[in-house]
Amino acid sequence: MFARLSEERIEREAPLAARMRPRTLDEFVGQEHIVGPGRLLRRAIQADQLSSLIFYGPPGSGKTTLARIIANTTRAHFITINAVLAGVSDIRDAIRIAQERRGMYNQRTILFVDEVHRFNKAQQDALLPHVENGTIILIGATTENPYFEVIKPLVSRSRIFELKPLSPDELRRVAMQALTDPERGYGKLAVRVDEDALEHLINVANGDARALLNALELAVETTPPGPDGVIHVDLRVAEESIQRRAVLYDRDGDVHFDTISAFIKSLRGSDADAALYWLARMLYAGEDPRFILRRMLIFAGEDVGMADPHAIQVVAACAQAFDYVGLPEGRFHLALACLYLATAPKSNSAFALWDAIRVVEQEREGAVPVHLKDASRDAAGLGHGAGYLYPHAYRDHWVAQQYLPDNLVGRVFYQPSDQGYENLIREQVARRREAQLAAMLEDDLAMIASRVAYETAQGSGTRRSDAWLQRTLSNVGEHLAALRERVMAAAQIARHSLVLDLNAGTGLLTWEAVRRAPAGGVWTLAYDERTAQALRQQAANLDEMARPVILCGALSDLPALIAQEWQRLAPAETRAQEKIAFDVIVGRNALLPLADKAAAAALLVTLLAPGGRVALAETLPRHGQRLYQLLRDMDVDAALYRRWAAAEEALHHDPDDPMMNWDAADLAAAFRAAGFAEVHVETQTYTVQQQIHAALLARWFAESSRDGQPSYAQRLRRHLAAEELARLRALLEALRGQVVDWQTCVAYLVARAPRA
């Protein structure tokens, strides 16, 4: 009884931040990106199906609170230890209890370790086997980057959730909860907080709910009631309660590296305002100015380089001036170096050295050409140096001759940019390379060309060699990789994003989204059961909670498919209150076959969260490769060629063909009409190497429809006679086995849903 009374007294006398700690997910404020409707963590908590977790984020963001909410909702036994106070004996006691619970009651045990980064390697190693065999489910909380501060085996067995500082609106909700709660807060007191006072507390708290509540507690508890019995917190009281913004910064930790990274990237992006801000933030937090100057010296060589060779001189002079002057006046020299680098033209062409080093490491070492060898010792006996052309003896002090080893002739390392000084020398470098290659490789190039022609002819006879040659000479894989990277860069998928892939296909975008959103979730749409089954087989290799949700059906059926799946996934008590809203929608050729693209755009806007993004890559058949262009330089009957070209152009501009009757501008207009904001469409034409093989020719001239679409020959029959088609087929058959340049045009669309 006395222990219980003591616990109740401690709870009543606890600081406001401890008393107001949320007890359920409904009370929890912020972190919608990981505990919002449909998110992985919320689903896991509600289903009581947790695996080992690590919560990583700044102070006051809710890490310990989430652990306590889990303790209140789980059926597992919950043990809490603090890594600052606990030792190996405490870990052993927790493991012993977990083993007893598992053996006697078949009950799981969750071990919450606060400040888990404070455990040394031995202590973390002591946890590992018991996490691995399932004796305990570990939940760790840390303000440090777990990828650096927690041992890799524990990280690999845990799911990382990054918590973010609370927004001003979220901090306001926290403050209002404290002021109105009659049991744990100040709801029973007459407290009036002026708006400007509350704004000051929120602003200076800097996203830290604990700092806000501590300041609010100090303001209320130290302010006596007025004659009317009201505790009045004005701006003066608020300023006394929290006087200096707490800047999260650690000289050797994650924030240190993140801040200098933001500074360097702002310099690279030529944003002088942002660069000055991050510089000021580092100086305010006490960063060593010499460290900043060293990083700017590196930047001058790495990112400015030959675009402005004077940049390194300016930064070196500023560093020397700072050593003479010191702080505080030395800030002028830091600012001067920062502004010069931010506004200078940029070039990273110095990375050419790393390309050269990679060649040295990976490729056969080439001998020094004889004419470049030292002639001072072996000229007479071995002929070293013979044939060397002395550049100063020629006009412009340059002459074409070989400088690379024989096996590297023609290899290019240095690529001058088109910025600043480097743009002035770019054309000169290119011209000299062209002349040098012409002088050195004319015979070799002819030999290589004849060899490729021979191998092409040899490979055209068998199916196996056709496939080998296609893989060898094609850059389709590179094209798809570039397309994927461009879509994903535009999508801006965060770790906790909820992503929808509109066209799963082979999984080109789906699996990349799974990698980029490990703490969010990925839903993907397969248009047929065969594709869906293939995806499920691939997903079976993943942890169950990390697998994408695979839907099967048409794009127009998405709302019904999502609702049906949500009925299966969500707990019964939350289905009515929660709705799936995606942060990001991606897709490749998802809209291409649809006749009504405007209706599809109108559907997509309803599936996105406020401010959510759409990033699509849609092939534009209208601007695709024309077959008649493949025979442009061949001896073809002129009249037939003109009729063929006119017929094919008519096909590519057929107003009744949903594959051909639209363009990039139509796509943008459809999304704007649907209510999307910031709609932006760019087109890019790719050239890939395509072999004209038997299967491709058969597909072009098939007599029956393929996938519901008429073949190329069937379309041409509307414009050309049968004998003309036969002649065209014979002409294209002559290309069999050859590799041609094949053009594809892709429209990249990025749009944002309206914000709430």
Residue pairs with C-beta under 8 A, 6 or more apart in sequence:
11 19
15 213
15 214
15 217
16 178
16 185
16 213
16 214
16 216
16 217
17 209
17 210
17 213
17 214
17 217
19 184
19 185
20 174
20 177
20 178
20 181
20 184
20 185
20 213
21 64
21 65
21 68
22 28
22 29
22 62
22 65
22 69
23 68
23 69
23 72
24 69
24 72
24 73
25 35
25 42
25 45
25 46
25 69
25 73
27 177
28 35
28 62
28 65
28 66
28 69
29 62
29 166
29 170
29 173
29 174
29 177
29 209
30 61
30 62
30 164
30 166
30 167
30 170
30 209
31 61
31 62
31 66
31 163
31 164
32 39
33 39
33 164
33 494
33 496
33 497
33 520
33 583
34 40
34 41
34 42
34 161
34 162
34 163
34 496
34 519
34 520
35 41
35 42
35 45
35 66
36 42
36 498
37 574
37 577
37 578
37 579
37 580
37 581
38 498
38 521
38 566
38 570
38 578
38 580
38 581
39 496
39 498
39 520
39 521
40 159
40 519
40 520
40 521
40 545
41 53
41 161
41 519
43 569
43 570
44 50
44 51
44 545
45 69
45 70
45 73
45 74
46 73
46 570
46 571
46 574
47 571
48 73
48 74
48 75
48 76
49 545
50 70
50 74
50 76
50 110
50 137
50 139
51 137
51 158
51 159
51 543
51 545
52 131
52 137
52 138
52 139
52 154
52 157
52 158
52 159
53 138
53 139
53 140
53 158
53 159
53 160
53 161
54 116
54 138
54 139
54 140
54 141
54 142
54 146
54 150
54 154
54 155
54 158
54 159
54 160
54 161
55 63
55 66
55 67
55 139
55 140
55 141
55 142
55 161
55 163
56 63
56 142
56 143
56 144
56 145
56 146
56 160
56 161
56 162
56 163
57 63
57 143
57 162
57 163
57 164
57 165
58 143
58 163
58 164
58 165
58 207
58 208
58 248
59 143
59 208
59 210
59 211
59 248
60 165
60 166
60 205
60 207
60 208
60 209
60 210
60 211
60 212
61 163
61 164
61 165
61 166
61 207
61 208
61 209
62 163
62 166
62 209
63 114
63 141
63 142
63 163
64 114
64 141
66 163
67 80
67 112
67 114
67 139
67 141
70 78
70 110
70 112
70 139
71 78
71 80
71 110
71 112
74 110
75 107
75 108
76 107
76 108
76 109
76 110
76 137
77 97
77 98
77 101
77 107
77 108
77 109
77 110
78 109
78 110
78 112
79 94
79 97
79 98
79 109
79 110
79 111
79 112
80 112
80 114
81 90
81 91
81 94
81 111
81 112
81 113
81 114
82 113
82 114
82 115
83 113
83 114
83 115
83 116
83 117
83 118
83 119
83 123
84 114
84 115
84 118
86 113
86 119
86 123
87 123
88 122
88 123
88 126
91 123
91 126
91 127
92 126
94 109
94 111
94 136
95 130
95 135
95 136
97 109
98 109
98 111
98 130
98 135
98 136
99 135
101 107
101 108
101 109
102 108
102 109
102 135
108 134
108 137
109 135
109 136
109 137
110 136
110 137
110 138
110 139
111 127
111 136
111 137
111 138
111 139
112 139
112 140
112 141
113 119
113 127
113 138
113 139
113 140
113 141
114 141
115 141
115 142
115 143
116 124
116 140
116 141
116 142
116 146
116 150
117 142
117 143
117 144
117 146
117 149
117 150
119 127
121 151
124 150
124 151
124 154
125 151
127 136
127 138
127 154
128 151
128 153
128 154
128 157
130 136
131 137
131 138
131 154
131 157
131 158
132 153
132 157
138 154
138 158
140 146
140 150
140 154
140 158
142 149
142 150
144 250
144 253
144 254
145 253
145 254
146 155
146 158
146 160
147 155
147 160
148 253
148 254
159 518
159 519
159 545
160 495
160 518
160 519
161 496
161 519
162 495
162 496
162 519
164 207
165 206
165 207
165 208
166 174
166 207
166 208
166 209
167 207
168 202
168 203
170 209
171 202
171 205
171 207
171 209
171 212
172 198
172 202
174 209
174 212
174 213
175 193
175 198
175 201
175 202
175 212
175 213
175 216
177 185
178 184
178 185
178 186
178 213
178 216
179 185
179 186
179 187
179 191
179 193
179 216
180 186
180 187
181 187
182 188
186 220
189 220
189 231
190 225
190 228
190 229
190 230
190 231
191 220
191 230
191 231
191 233
192 230
192 231
192 232
192 233
193 216
193 219
193 233
193 238
194 232
194 233
194 234
194 235
194 238
196 235
196 238
197 219
197 233
197 234
197 235
197 237
197 238
198 238
200 235
200 238
200 239
200 242
201 212
201 215
201 216
201 219
201 238
201 241
201 242
202 212
203 245
204 211
204 215
204 242
204 243
204 244
204 245
204 246
205 211
205 212
205 215
205 242
206 245
206 246
206 247
206 248
208 246
211 242
211 246
214 242
215 238
215 241
215 242
216 233
216 241
218 241
218 242
219 233
219 237
219 238
219 240
219 241
220 231
220 233
222 237
222 241
223 231
223 232
223 233
223 237
224 231
225 231
226 232
247 281
247 284
247 285
248 255
249 255
249 256
249 259
249 281
249 282
249 285
249 286
249 287
250 256
251 286
251 287
251 288
256 287
259 278
259 281
259 282
259 285
259 287
260 278
260 282
260 291
260 292
260 295
262 274
262 278
263 275
263 278
263 279
263 282
263 292
263 295
264 295
264 299
264 303
266 274
266 275
266 277
266 278
266 342
267 275
267 296
267 299
267 303
267 338
267 341
267 342
268 299
268 303
268 346
270 342
270 343
270 346
271 342
272 338
272 339
272 342
272 343
275 338
275 339
275 341
275 342
276 335
276 338
276 339
279 292
279 334
279 335
279 338
282 292
283 289
283 292
283 331
283 334
289 322
289 327
289 330
289 331
289 334
290 319
290 322
292 334
293 315
293 318
293 319
293 322
293 334
293 337
294 319
296 315
296 318
296 319
296 337
296 338
296 341
297 312
297 315
297 316
297 319
299 315
299 341
300 311
300 312
300 314
300 315
300 341
301 312
301 350
302 348
302 350
302 351
303 341
303 346
303 347
303 348
304 311
304 312
304 341
304 344
304 345
304 346
304 347
305 346
305 347
305 348
305 349
305 350
305 422
306 347
306 349
306 350
306 416
306 417
306 420
306 421
306 422
306 425
307 344
307 345
307 346
307 347
307 417
307 419
307 420
307 421
307 422
307 423
308 344
308 345
308 420
308 421
309 421
311 340
311 341
311 344
314 336
314 337
314 340
315 337
315 340
315 341
318 333
318 334
318 336
318 337
319 333
319 337
321 330
321 333
322 330
322 333
322 334
325 333
344 420
345 419
345 420
345 421
345 422
346 417
346 419
347 416
347 417
347 419
347 420
347 422
348 417
349 414
349 415
349 416
349 417
349 422
352 413
352 414
352 415
353 413
355 413
356 413
359 408
359 411
359 413
363 407
363 408
364 407
365 405
366 404
366 405
366 406
366 407
366 408
367 405
367 406
368 405
369 402
369 403
369 405
369 406
370 383
370 384
370 385
370 386
370 387
371 385
371 386
371 387
371 388
371 389
371 401
371 402
372 385
372 388
372 403
373 384
373 385
374 384
374 385
375 384
375 385
375 386
375 388
377 384
378 384
379 385
379 386
388 401
389 399
389 401
391 397
391 398
391 399
393 399
398 432
400 432
400 435
400 436
400 438
400 439
400 440
401 436
401 439
401 440
402 409
402 436
402 440
404 410
404 411
409 437
409 440
409 441
409 444
410 437
410 440
410 441
412 433
414 429
416 422
416 423
416 425
416 426
416 429
416 430
417 423
417 426
418 426
455 469
456 469
456 737
456 738
456 739
457 737
458 465
459 465
459 466
459 468
459 469
459 737
460 466
460 736
460 737
466 691
466 693
466 694
466 737
469 691
469 739
470 691
470 693
473 689
473 691
473 739
474 688
474 689
474 690
474 691
475 688
475 689
476 688
479 686
479 688
479 744
480 508
482 686
483 508
483 588
483 617
483 746
484 508
484 509
484 512
486 617
486 748
487 509
487 586
487 588
487 615
487 616
487 617
487 748
488 509
488 512
488 513
488 516
488 586
488 615
490 613
490 615
490 748
490 750
491 499
491 513
491 584
491 586
491 613
491 615
492 584
492 613
493 499
493 513
493 516
493 517
493 583
493 584
494 516
494 517
494 520
494 583
495 516
495 517
495 518
495 519
495 520
496 517
496 519
496 520
497 516
497 517
497 520
497 583
497 584
498 517
498 520
498 521
498 523
498 580
498 581
498 582
498 583
498 584
498 609
499 513
499 516
499 517
499 520
499 521
499 522
499 523
499 582
499 583
499 584
499 585
499 586
500 522
500 523
500 524
500 525
500 582
500 584
500 585
500 586
500 607
501 509
501 510
501 513
501 522
501 523
501 524
501 525
501 548
501 585
501 586
501 587
502 525
502 555
502 585
502 586
502 587
502 590
502 591
502 604
502 616
503 509
503 525
503 527
503 555
503 587
503 588
503 589
503 590
504 510
504 524
504 525
504 526
504 527
504 531
504 532
504 535
504 550
505 531
505 588
505 589
507 524
507 535
507 538
508 588
509 586
509 587
509 588
510 522
510 524
510 535
510 548
511 538
513 522
513 524
513 548
513 584
513 586
514 522
514 542
514 546
514 548
518 546
520 583
521 548
521 549
522 548
522 549
523 548
523 549
523 551
523 562
523 565
523 580
523 582
524 535
524 548
524 549
524 550
524 551
525 551
525 552
525 553
525 555
525 558
525 561
526 532
526 535
526 550
526 551
526 552
527 552
527 553
527 554
528 552
529 552
531 552
532 550
532 551
532 552
535 548
535 550
536 550
539 547
539 548
539 550
540 547
549 565
549 569
551 558
551 561
551 562
551 565
552 561
553 561
555 590
555 591
555 594
555 600
555 603
556 599
556 600
556 603
558 603
558 607
559 603
559 606
559 607
562 580
562 607
566 575
566 580
567 575
570 578
580 607
581 607
581 608
581 609
581 610
581 612
582 607
582 608
582 609
582 612
583 608
583 609
583 612
583 613
584 612
584 613
584 614
584 615
585 604
585 607
585 608
585 612
585 613
585 614
585 615
586 614
586 615
586 616
587 615
587 616
587 617
588 616
588 617
588 618
589 617
589 618
589 619
590 600
590 616
590 618
591 597
591 600
591 616
591 618
591 667
592 618
592 619
592 621
592 659
593 658
593 659
594 600
594 658
595 658
597 662
597 666
597 667
597 670
598 670
598 673
598 674
600 670
601 670
601 671
601 673
601 674
601 676
602 673
602 674
602 675
604 614
604 674
605 674
605 675
605 676
605 753
605 754
608 614
608 753
609 753
610 753
610 754
610 755
610 756
611 752
611 753
611 754
611 755
611 756
612 752
612 753
613 750
613 751
613 752
613 753
614 671
614 676
614 749
614 750
614 751
614 752
614 753
615 748
615 749
615 750
616 747
616 748
616 749
617 746
617 747
617 748
618 667
618 746
618 747
618 749
619 744
619 745
619 746
619 747
620 663
620 664
620 683
620 745
620 746
620 747
621 652
621 659
621 660
622 652
622 653
622 660
622 662
622 663
622 745
623 652
623 663
623 683
623 685
623 745
624 652
624 743
624 744
624 745
625 742
625 743
625 744
626 645
626 648
626 649
626 652
627 648
627 700
627 712
627 732
628 641
628 644
628 645
628 648
630 692
630 732
630 735
630 740
631 641
631 731
631 732
631 735
634 731
634 734
636 731
637 727
640 724
640 727
640 728
643 719
643 720
643 724
644 720
644 724
644 728
646 719
647 716
647 718
647 719
647 720
648 716
650 719
651 657
651 660
651 715
651 716
651 719
652 660
653 660
653 661
654 660
654 661
655 661
659 709
664 681
664 682
664 683
664 747
665 681
667 681
667 747
667 749
668 679
668 680
668 681
668 749
671 679
671 749
671 751
672 679
675 753
675 754
676 751
676 752
676 753
676 754
677 751
677 752
677 753
677 754
677 755
678 750
678 751
678 752
679 749
679 750
679 751
680 749
680 750
680 751
681 747
681 748
681 749
681 750
682 747
682 748
683 745
683 746
683 747
683 748
684 745
684 746
684 748
685 743
685 744
685 745
685 746
686 743
686 744
686 745
686 746
687 741
687 742
687 743
688 741
688 742
688 744
689 739
689 740
689 741
689 742
690 696
690 739
690 740
690 741
690 742
691 737
691 738
691 739
691 740
692 732
692 735
692 736
692 737
692 738
692 739
692 740
693 736
693 737
694 736
697 729
697 732
697 733
697 736
699 706
699 711
699 712
700 711
700 712
700 713
700 732
701 711
701 712
701 713
701 725
701 729
702 711
702 713
702 714
703 711
703 713
703 714
704 711
705 711
705 714
713 725
713 729
716 725
716 728
717 725
720 728
